[in-house]
Amino acid sequence: MDARALRVLITGASSGIGEAVVKRCRRDGARLVLTGQRGSPPITLGDDELYISGDLSDESFVSDLVDRAIAELGGLDAVLLVHGLQQEGPLTEMPLDDARALLDANVLSVFSVIKHSAAHMSDGGAIVCVASRLGIAGIADQVMYSAAKGGLIMLAKGAAIELAPRNIRVNVAAPGLTVTPVIESWMQKHPDPEQYRAEQAATIPLGRLADPAEVAEAIYFLGSPASSYITGAVLPIDGGYTAA
């Protein structure tokens, strides 16, 4: 399969890591259908690219999204699932609705996209789920987020086994703290954002947060033919956090 002809559906494509993944795919000439929750398409949308806004927790939207992507691209070679939701708070204080929202956004919506896209993907295609370092290691105040991302990892592992007979590979990228608008906003909520940033960086063996482009490179690798003998894997992109 020629990487330059990859037909790719990318979720969570309008900002942060998803936006960086879009840029990385463009470098190799991939044909793209993008989705996100923002109503208007990104200003960087290419003339030959399609952006479809919608809610991935709505299965009817997901079904229509996949149908439109296949119609636009003539098939799907890779599905890069970069969307998600993060909320923090003590376990004993988190409302059940917030816990459900985390599971819906990080597990069930991914299940829905895989369900509808895998049935129509080319044999030999790739699916990449973006989890988190916190799907591997738990910390206080992130209990349900960790549960959701850990569940996503197991969803991907099971799908990797089920889809292996069709040579469809399913892998997980597990980023650590990455300099995105969401993380920047989270930092700014603390009384001394720069001090808090330094404290967070100190928990990472490499001593810094990731750049979105670094994370995107790994996601692209897992979605490309370069990883043709990798499936069911979880790739931490966390500066050594989960190795410590």
Wavefront OBJ file of the C-alpha trace (Angstrom):
o trace
v 0.000 0.000 0.000
v 1.431 3.399 -1.038
v 1.499 5.742 1.967
v 0.999 8.665 -0.365
v -2.385 7.317 -1.400
v -3.706 6.528 2.081
v -7.404 7.254 2.520
v -7.761 8.428 6.111
v -10.605 9.339 8.461
v -9.438 11.419 11.448
v -11.607 12.217 14.464
v -10.882 15.052 16.877
v -9.208 16.765 13.940
v -9.949 20.401 14.660
v -7.415 21.131 17.425
v -4.535 19.892 19.554
v -3.072 16.489 18.772
v -5.728 15.860 16.126
v -4.739 18.977 14.219
v -1.096 17.879 14.359
v -2.057 14.448 13.015
v -3.819 16.114 10.088
v -0.659 18.086 9.292
v 1.458 14.933 9.467
v -0.845 13.046 7.110
v -0.784 15.899 4.632
v 3.014 15.707 4.441
v 2.740 12.291 2.807
v -0.128 13.258 0.540
v -2.880 11.305 2.306
v -6.477 11.924 1.276
v -8.442 13.082 4.298
v -11.911 13.230 5.772
v -11.918 15.052 9.096
v -14.437 15.341 11.883
v -14.737 17.386 15.060
v -17.311 19.121 17.199
v -16.572 22.612 15.932
v -19.324 23.778 13.639
v -17.079 25.446 11.078
v -14.239 23.687 9.253
v -10.622 24.471 10.165
v -9.245 27.430 8.255
v -6.428 25.180 7.060
v -8.811 22.698 5.392
v -7.495 21.710 1.987
v -9.526 22.094 -1.183
v -9.581 18.317 -1.613
v -10.435 17.576 2.045
v -13.842 17.144 3.674
v -14.731 18.289 7.189
v -17.884 16.933 8.824
v -18.987 18.384 12.150
v -20.950 16.258 14.587
v -21.289 14.331 17.821
v -19.570 10.938 17.853
v -21.764 9.792 20.742
v -24.652 9.781 18.244
v -24.427 6.456 16.395
v -26.573 7.696 13.520
v -24.055 10.495 12.949
v -21.182 7.995 13.086
v -22.866 5.768 10.514
v -23.425 8.743 8.208
v -19.856 9.957 8.782
v -18.369 6.649 7.704
v -20.675 6.430 4.684
v -19.718 9.930 3.575
v -16.012 9.259 4.122
v -16.171 6.132 1.972
v -18.120 7.966 -0.715
v -15.598 10.819 -0.691
v -12.452 8.699 -0.615
v -13.583 5.521 -2.343
v -12.706 3.445 0.730
v -10.810 3.669 4.009
v -7.232 2.594 4.628
v -6.774 4.134 8.065
v -8.985 5.458 10.853
v -7.198 7.640 13.402
v -9.324 8.132 16.524
v -7.915 11.203 18.214
v -11.037 12.545 19.941
v -11.703 12.242 23.649
v -12.732 13.977 26.863
v -10.795 14.679 30.043
v -12.274 15.665 33.392
v -10.685 15.579 36.798
v -11.976 15.548 40.345
v -12.067 13.405 43.465
v -13.680 10.002 43.015
v -16.088 10.613 45.912
v -17.293 13.917 44.458
v -17.639 13.172 40.735
v -21.269 13.178 39.547
v -22.353 9.965 37.858
v -23.287 11.943 34.735
v -19.683 13.169 34.453
v -18.403 9.601 34.802
v -20.796 8.466 32.065
v -19.645 11.311 29.825
v -16.041 10.137 30.162
v -16.976 6.585 29.216
v -19.157 7.759 26.335
v -16.493 10.041 24.867
v -13.444 7.851 25.392
v -14.799 4.318 24.942
v -18.295 4.017 23.494
v -17.866 6.612 20.753
v -14.631 4.897 19.701
v -16.425 1.551 19.697
v -19.081 3.061 17.448
v -16.572 4.419 14.920
v -14.664 1.125 14.825
v -17.913 -0.826 14.473
v -19.085 1.158 11.460
v -15.736 1.700 9.758
v -14.188 -1.769 10.132
v -17.037 -3.342 8.197
v -16.053 -1.272 5.150
v -12.287 -0.921 5.538
v -9.838 -2.332 3.076
v -8.175 -5.547 4.179
v -4.752 -4.511 5.382
v -6.000 -1.236 6.841
v -5.177 0.286 10.216
v -7.060 1.722 13.171
v -5.286 3.824 15.783
v -6.916 4.666 19.108
v -5.462 7.536 21.119
v -5.586 6.709 24.815
v -3.338 8.243 27.473
v -0.503 7.502 29.851
v -3.295 7.462 32.448
v -4.812 4.434 30.757
v -1.651 2.634 31.882
v -0.944 4.304 35.241
v -3.523 5.709 37.623
v -3.294 8.915 39.657
v -5.544 10.689 42.137
v -8.353 12.891 40.800
v -8.260 11.121 37.404
v -9.906 7.841 38.404
v -12.687 7.751 35.821
v -10.505 9.213 33.087
v -7.986 6.440 33.749
v -10.802 3.879 33.767
v -12.063 5.166 30.425
v -8.659 5.231 28.749
v -7.798 1.823 30.212
v -11.062 0.521 28.801
v -10.158 2.020 25.438
v -6.862 0.130 25.490
v -8.653 -3.163 26.076
v -11.226 -2.330 23.384
v -8.354 -1.893 20.932
v -6.620 -5.097 21.992
v -9.804 -7.114 21.540
v -10.509 -5.487 18.185
v -6.935 -6.256 17.080
v -7.555 -9.965 17.627
v -10.996 -9.967 16.031
v -9.913 -8.044 12.936
v -6.563 -9.780 12.456
v -7.957 -12.358 9.986
v -8.651 -9.439 7.628
v -5.160 -8.041 8.275
v -6.712 -4.926 9.812
v -4.343 -3.729 12.501
v -5.568 -1.976 15.661
v -3.081 -0.183 17.885
v -3.036 2.376 20.665
v -1.014 5.547 21.074
v -0.808 6.608 24.718
v 0.414 10.215 24.966
v 1.591 11.898 28.106
v 1.196 15.584 28.875
v 1.243 17.437 25.568
v 1.243 21.171 24.876
v -2.298 21.533 23.495
v -4.947 24.227 24.054
v -6.764 21.939 26.503
v -3.630 21.358 28.588
v -2.701 25.030 28.436
v -6.172 25.950 29.717
v -5.787 23.403 32.519
v -2.413 24.879 33.488
v -3.855 28.381 33.605
v -6.421 27.356 36.220
v -3.660 26.999 38.813
v -2.535 29.969 40.923
v 0.987 29.902 39.457
v 0.742 28.250 36.014
v 4.486 28.364 35.310
v 5.364 26.775 38.620
v 2.727 24.097 38.062
v 4.074 23.455 34.567
v 7.553 22.994 36.008
v 6.207 20.610 38.661
v 4.463 18.531 35.996
v 7.559 18.470 33.799
v 9.575 17.246 36.773
v 7.433 14.089 36.943
v 8.535 13.153 33.396
v 11.956 11.498 32.966
v 12.700 13.556 29.854
v 11.860 16.669 31.867
v 9.375 18.326 29.516
v 5.930 18.117 27.985
v 5.467 16.733 24.472
v 4.977 18.806 21.378
v 1.827 17.761 19.456
v 3.955 17.050 16.373
v 5.940 14.443 18.312
v 2.762 12.632 19.280
v 1.353 12.941 15.766
v 4.453 11.278 14.308
v 3.846 8.156 16.388
v 0.129 8.075 15.595
v 0.872 8.393 11.889
v 3.427 5.596 12.093
v 0.867 3.234 13.637
v -1.658 4.131 10.942
v 0.752 3.725 8.046
v 2.151 0.683 6.218
v 5.443 1.256 8.074
v 3.874 -0.570 11.061
v 2.542 -3.456 8.972
v 3.507 -6.166 11.505
v 2.299 -4.340 14.612
v -1.160 -4.938 16.038
v -2.631 -4.968 19.529
v 0.233 -2.781 20.744
v 0.193 0.164 23.147
v 2.847 2.771 22.364
v 3.530 5.219 25.218
v 4.519 8.663 23.974
v 5.112 10.081 27.419
v 8.765 10.965 27.865
v 9.301 7.888 30.000
v 6.496 8.564 32.491
v 5.068 5.043 32.474
v 8.534 3.465 32.510
v 9.569 5.179 35.733
l 1 2 3 4 5 6 7 8 9 10 11 12 13 14 15 16 17 18 19 20 21 22 23 24 25 26 27 28 29 30 31 32 33 34 35 36 37 38 39 40 41 42 43 44 45 46 47 48 49 50 51 52 53 54 55 56 57 58 59 60 61 62 63 64 65 66 67 68 69 70 71 72 73 74 75 76 77 78 79 80 81 82 83 84 85 86 87 88 89 90 91 92 93 94 95 96 97 98 99 100 101 102 103 104 105 106 107 108 109 110 111 112 113 114 115 116 117 118 119 120 121 122 123 124 125 126 127 128 129 130 131 132 133 134 135 136 137 138 139 140 141 142 143 144 145 146 147 148 149 150 151 152 153 154 155 156 157 158 159 160 161 162 163 164 165 166 167 168 169 170 171 172 173 174 175 176 177 178 179 180 181 182 183 184 185 186 187 188 189 190 191 192 193 194 195 196 197 198 199 200 201 202 203 204 205 206 207 208 209 210 211 212 213 214 215 216 217 218 219 220 221 222 223 224 225 226 227 228 229 230 231 232 233 234 235 236 237 238 239 240 241 242 243 244
